Amino acid sequence: MIQLYKRMQRMREKYVDTIAKLYEYATTVYAKNQYTQWYDTKEGGYTYTTFKGKCDSLSKKLTQYGIGSGDKVAILSQSMPNWSVAFFATVPFGRIAIPILPDSSENEVTNIINHSETKVLFVSERLRGKISQEVMDKMTLVINIDNFETIKADDDQFTCDGKTSIPTPDDIATIIYTSGTTGSAKGVVLSHRNLASNVITCYHSCKRNERDRWLSILPMAHTLEMTLSMLYPMYCGATVYYLQKPPVPSILMKALKIVKPTTMLTVPMIIEKVYKGSVLPTIKKSRTLTWMNEHMNGLMCKIIGIKLKATFGGHISFYGIGGAKLDPEVEAFLLKAGFPYAIGYGLTETSPLLGYAMKGWRAVGSFGYPVYNVKLKLHDVNPETGEGEIVAKGPNVMLGYYKDPKRTKSVFTEDGWFRTSDIAVMDEKGRFFIKGRNSNMILGPSGENIYPEEIENVINNVEGVNESIVVERDGKLVALVQPLENYIEWDKEGEDKLYEKLDAWKSKVLKMVNKNVSKASQVSSVEVMKEPFEKTATQKIRRFKYKESAPTVEEEQKEK
């Protein structure tokens, strides 16, 4: 029986080499299963059968307006069941999906649509205001993704001659535009093989089945959520639940209680906020827990871990964390607590998964080992430090950047390895530990390699700190620090008292940091940021925005 099961799995892996075959397989084998669902209502979701019917119907509509193979179809929407319908009405028929992150500005939306030469746009009512008249005029079709009603149609294009095709593994499935943290937008071209192979990689990394329940809280336009929480659940016939509102704590807690998910994908910021905003205050308020924290830390972490798992619905067996590096202190707690977290490492350019650590493979600060069917190694290793750039090879590595051969060439080595720009070391067990981004590295006065991420890990564990970044200005390291919510009572303090408190806190941060970093990594000054940092979809701070001097709290107060 076990051998038969394994044989069936191998047959499935061999068959699903395009998104079209994934679509055909899932809607046939799992026809009666529920595929997507709002967490709090049965309306608006789809079984695999009704999902196929809706996708096929929409594809026919696109064909009627001359939209065929190779044509671009953009999706601008918050996450919802209809997002996957728009995607699968496009990609299995040879068209190319252009997902756009919901927090993109109107200017970014316009640039993406113009650069990609998009002809059709699915847009939600909530984000419709980001569509300029210029974009609207260029579209052959604009469809409201909330209900699939037509917003705009160019009747001159109603020719019924949109020729669809059965895509091959090397055909383009999607182009995903990302500005990362450098500010330079690029269109990442992913093939059917790229996405399908990464779905199979997901299965080998963590096997899920028809009984699993996903709770989707990240933007579906990002590869992390698209691959791991839209395509992978389809591969195993599972159900994905969505929130109708942003995942603020009150909404998220309610959804966790109702859905009782077995599987979630998140970015570090979410669990870090839970740790700093709930776990630490709970310990500090309790004499018993404070004593246990000092004398029986392991037992205390396990007790809190049981409660934490219950908070997440009680059935969570895979809590994937990716998109950015997890705070080491938070990870150390999760490890001791026995919480079922897993670390995923990858990039949009790799569809996205490259490495992962779960269960016995985890170590604080490490993303573990390469995933199934992917090779990783360190390139151009410094013999003194053991540091090198992570490079990758595998069927999940992108075709290139759209209309940008020069940039494409720059991210591959001469022998064809993809350069991630992440600098790492390996331990004696072969696990990877990222030091920082090559593009973020600062060269010290004596030629030392300074990774701001390592300094930030120290800063973020100082009392009252929510987030921070370290930048270089005039040859000195400056720490920009945002306090936890309500830690600084901006409007309740008198001006003199506020500045006095800020100065004392900045001195404390500076002292604590410089006590725990090397001489080369000493911070010269601390600036307090009142407003949250501007971030990418995976909650990475857009560093390039803060390299020049930003307005200080004092300057902001004076402007008022």
N, C-alpha and C positions, 0 to 999 in steps of 0.2 A: 504493500500500500504506500509506504514511504517512497519507494523507488518510482512508483507511478506518479506520485505528486511531484517529485523532483523533475521527472521527465516532462510533465505538463508545464512546469515553470520554465524549463529550458526552451520548450517550444514557443511559449509566450514571448520570451526574451528575443528569440530569433525572428519572430513574426513582427513585433512592434518596432520597426525601424524608421517610421515616420509618424507625424501627428495624425495623419489621415488613417493609418492602420490602428493607432491607439483609439481613435474615435469609433472606428468600425468595431473593433474588438469589444470595447467597454459597453457600447450601446446594444450589442448583441448578447454578450455573456451575462451582463448585469442588468438586463432590460427592466426588471421589476424593482430593482433597488432605488432608493432615494439618492440622487446625486447632490443636489443643492437645496438649501432651505434657509429662510430667515430663522433666527434663533427663537423668536417669540410668536411666530404665526406660521400656519401651514400654507398660507397663500403666497404666491410668487416664487415658489420653489419648483424643482423639476425632478421627476424620476428619470432614469437613463433613457427610457422610451420617449417620454414627452420632450425631453431635452433634444433628442435627435430630430423629432418632428419640427420643433421650433427652429433649430439650426438649418435644416434642409429648406424650410420655407423661406427664411431670410436670405439664404444663398440664392434661391431662385429669384428673389426680388433684385438682388445685386446683378444677377445675370441679365435680367430684363433691362437694366439701365447700362448695359454694356461693360460691366465690371467683371473682368475675367482673370485668368492666370497672370501673375506678376503684378497686378494692380494693387495699390496700397490702400489699406483701410485703417483709419486711426480710431482709437478708443480712448476717450477722455471721460473718466467716471470714477467715483469712489467705488470701493468693493461692494459687490452685490451679485446675486445669482445670474442676472442678465449680462454681467461682464463676460462670463465664460461662454454664454450664448453668442455674443458678438464675435468673440475670438474663434469659436468653432464654426461659425457661419462663414468664416474667412479662410482660415489656414488649411483645413483638410481639402479644400477645393482649388488649391494652387495659388490663392491670393496671399498677400503679405500683410501681417498685422503690425500696426504702429502703436503700441501702448504708450500713453502719455501720463506721467505721474500727476495725480490730482492737485498737488501743491505747486505745480508749474505756474508761472506768471503768464499773463496774456501775451507778452512779447515772446516768451519761450515757446508757447503753444504755436504761435504764428510761425516762428522760425523752424520748428520741427516739421510742421505740415508743409511748409514751402520747400524745405531741404529734401524731404522724403517724397515729394510729388504725390501726396495723398489725394485721392479722388472722392473717398467716402469717409464720413465722420459719424461715429456713434458718440453722443454726448449726453450726460445726465442733466436734468433740470438744475440741479445744484451748481453745476460748473458751466452752465451755458453762457454766463456773463463773460467768460474768458475767450469767447469766440468773437473775433473782430469781424467787422463787415467785409473786410478784405478777404478773410478766410471763407466766410459764408458765400461770397460771390463766386469763389473758385470751385466750390464743391459741386460734384454731380448729384450727390445725395447727402443729406444730413438727417440722421435718425435719432429720435429721443430714446435713449437706452432704457429709461424707466418703464416705458410701455410699448416701444417699437413703432410709435407713430411717426409719420414723416413730417419733419420740420421744413425741409426744403428739397425740391426735386427739379432737376433740369430735364423737362419733358422732351427737349430736343434730342436727348441721349437715350430715350426710351426706344431702343432698337432691338432688344431681345437677342443681341449677338455677343453677349459676354461669354467667351469660351473658357470653361473651367477645365482642369486637368487633374490627373492623379499624380501628386508630387512624388519625386524621388528623394532618397535620403539627403542628397546634397543640394536640393532646392532650398531657397530661402524661405523660412517660416515666419520670422519676425525681425524687425529692426528696433532695437531699444536704445533710446537716447538717454544719455546720462552725463551730468556735469561733474560727477564725483565730488571731490573737495577742492579741485584745482580751478574750477570756473570755466574750463574749456569744453564745450559740449561736443559729444561724439556719438555717432550712430553705430551701435554694435550689431553686426549682422550675424544672426544665428540661424543655422540650417535645421531641417527636420532631424537630421542625424544628431546634431548637438543636443537638442532638447530630449529626443527619445532616449538617447544613451544615458543622459543624466537622470531620467526617470528610473531607468533600470538600476543605475548606481544607487539611487535612493532606496530601492527595494533591498539591495544587498547590504546597505548601511543599517537600515532599520525596517524589518519586515512588518508591514501593515496588511489588514485584510478587510473583508466586507463588513465586519462588525465594528470597525473603528470609526470614531467621530472626530472630525477636525473642527476647530473654531478658528475662523480666519479673521485676523485683526490688522494685517499689514496691507499696504497697497498692492493690488494684483498686477499693476503695471511694472512692478519690480520683479526681477528673475527669481529672487528668493521665494516669494509668495506664489508667483506664477508656476514655477516648476514643482515646488515641494507641497503646495497647498491647493493647486488646481489640477495639474497634470498627473501627479503621483496618486492622489485619491482616486482619479478615474482609472488608473492602471490596476488598482486593487478593488474597485467597486465600492468604495467607502462613501460616506456622506460628509459634506462640508456645510457648516453653519456660518451665517453672516450677521453682522450687527447693522442695524438701520441708522445708527448714529455713531459718531466718533467714540473710540474706546476709552472714555473717561472712566475713572475707578468705579463710580456707581453703576454705569452701564455694564462694564466688564464683569463686575462681581455678580450681577444679576444673570448675565449670560452664562457664566461658569456654573452657577447653581442649576440653571435649567438644562443646559446641554450636557454637562458632566463630560467634557471632552477627554478623549484618550490621547489626542495629538494636538500640539500647538507649535507654531513657528513665531518667534518674537525676536526683537532686537534687545541688546543688553540693557538699554535705558529702562525698560519696563520692570525687569526683576531688580535692577539697582534701586529704582524708586521704592519698590516694595520693601527692600532690605533697609534703606535709609529712612523711609517714612513710616515703617510699621515695625519691623523686627528690632532695630536698635532702640527706638523709644520704648518698646515693650520691655526690653531687658533692663533699661535704665530706671523704669518706673517700679520694678519689682525687686525687693531686697533678695528674695530667694534666687531669682534668675541672675541677678548681679553676682551673688556669691557663687552660683554654679558656673557662671561665665569665667570666673577667676580660678575656680578649683576643679570643676567638672565640665569643662567646655564641650567635650565630645557628647556627653549625655544631654546637656542643655540643647545643643544643636539638633540632636535627634528628636527631642521633645517638640521643639519649634518646627522641625521638618514635617512631623506628622500633622501638625495644625496647618502648615503651609500647603501641604498636599490636599487637605480637606478644603481649604479656601479655593483651590483650583478645581473643585468639583469632586474630588475624591477618587477619580478614575484615571488621572493623568499618568501615562506610562512613557510618553516621549515629549519633552519640553525642549525643542530645538532653539538654540540661541546663535544668531549669525548677524552678519552685516557690519559688525565692529567688534573690537576686543572687549571682553568682559572684565570688569574691575576685579583684580586678584583677591581682594578681601571678600567680595561678594561670592566669588567662585569657591574660595576656601570654606565659607559657611555652607554653601549648597552641597559641597562634597561631604562635609561632616554630617550634614542633615539627612543625607540619603535621598535627596530630591532627585527625581529622574531627568536631570538636565543632560543635554548633549551639546557639544560645541561643533558648529559647522563653519568651514572656511572656504571662501571662493570669491569669484568676481562675476559681474555681469558678462564679461568676455568668456567665461567658462561655464555658463548656462545654469547655475553658478557653482555647483559643488566640486571642490578639489580635495578637501581633507575633512576629517571628522574625529571626534573623541567622544566615546560614551562608555558607560559602565566601567569596567576594569581598566580601560585605556586612558581615563582622564587623569590629568595632572594640572595643577593650578598654573595658568599662563600658557598652556599648550593647546594647539588644535588637533594634536594626535598624529594620525597617519594618513597617507593618501587613500582616497576612496577607491572602490572597485573599478578596474579598467583605466585608472589614471596613474601616471608616473609623475613624481615630484622629486626634485633634487635642488641642492644649493649651487648657485653659479658664481664664479669669480670669488671664491672663499678667501677671506683674510686669514692667513695662517696663524696670526697672533691671537685673534679673537674668536675664530671659528664662524664669523658672520659671513653670510652670503645671500644673494638674491634668490628667492624661490622662483624656479622655472617649472613649467608644466607641459606635459604631452598627454593627449587623449582625444577620443572622439567628441568630447564636449567642448573643445576649444573652438572659438568663433572662426568664421570665414575671414573676418577683417572688419575695418571701419568703413562705413558707407561713403563712397566718393572720396576716400582719403587714403590712397595707396602709400603715401609718404609716412603717415602716422602708423599705418598697418605694419610696414616694414620695420619701423623703429621698435616695435614691441615683440619682435621675434629674434632669437639668436640666429646665427648663420646656419646652424644645423637644425633649425625648426622648432626650438622650444619657446613656449610663450613666456614672456617676462612679466611677472606679477607686480614688480616694483616694491614688494615686501621683503624687508631684510630680516633674516631669521638665523637661529642656531639650532643644532640638533643635540639631543642628549644621547647617552650610551644605549638607550633602547630604540633609538631611531625616531623619536617624537620631535615634532617641530615646535619651536617657541619663537614667535614673532617679536622682534625688537622694535620695529617701527617701519614707516613708509620711507622708501628711498627719497621721494620728493619732499618729505617733511624733515629729513635729517639736517642738522645744523653742524657745521664744521667749527670746532672749538679753536681757541687762540693758539693752542699748541698742536693742532691737527687732529684732535680727538673727534670721533663720531659721536654726536650728541643726539639721542632720540627723544624728542619732546614727550612722546607717549609715556615713557618710563617716568619722567618727572611728574606728569599729570596724574599717574597712578598714585603717587605719594600725596599730591595736593588734594585729590578727591577723597582721601581718607582723613583729612583734617576736619574737625568738628565744624558743622555749619556749611560746608562746601557742597554744592550740588554738582557743578561741572566746572571744567577749566581747560584752557589751552595755553601752551607756552610758545611764544614767538620771539624771534630775534629782531631787535631794533638797535641800530647804531653799535653793533657788535656786542650787545648785552642781551641776556635772557630776561624777558618780561612775562609774568604770569597774569593772565586775564581770568578772573574767578567770578562765578555767579553763585550767590548764596542760596541755600535751601529756602523754599517758600516760607514766609513769615519769620525767618531767622533775623532779618533786619526789618524793623518796623519803620518803613520809610516815611510815612505820613504822620505817625504818632509822636515821634521824637522832635524836640526842638532842634533847630539847625546846628547849634554848637554841640549839643549832646550827640546828635547823629554823627557828625564828623569825628567826634571823640571816640565813639564806638567803632566807627569804620576804621580809624587809624589803629586802634588797639587790635582789631581783628586782622587787619592786614599785617601787622607786626607779628602776630601769632602764626599766621599762615607762613610768612617768610621764614620765621625761626624754625618751625616744624619741618618745612621742606628742606632747607639748607642743612639741617641736622642729619637728614636721611638720604642725601644724594652726594655724589662724588664732587670733588673740587671743581671739575670742568663743567658740571651741571648746576652750579650755584645760580640761583635766581637773584637778579639785582633789585627788582621791584615788583609789587603786586598792584594790579588795578581791579577794582570791583565793578562788575557789570550788573546793572539793575535789570535789564531786559534779557530774556533767554537768547542764547546763541542761535544764529541762523543755521539750519541743518538740511542735510540731504534726506531722501526718503527713508534710508536706514538709520537715521538719526546721528549721522556723523556730522560734526561741526564743519562748516565751510571755512576752512582755515584761511584761504586767500583773502577773505573779507576782512580779516583782522591783523594782517601783517603791518599795515600802516596804523598810526596812532588813532585809537577810537576815543570818542567822547567819554571822559571819566564821569563818575557819579556826581562829583562836585560841579563839573561843568553843566551837567544836565539839570541839577538843582538850581543853578544860577539862571539858566534859560527860563525856568518857570517863574 
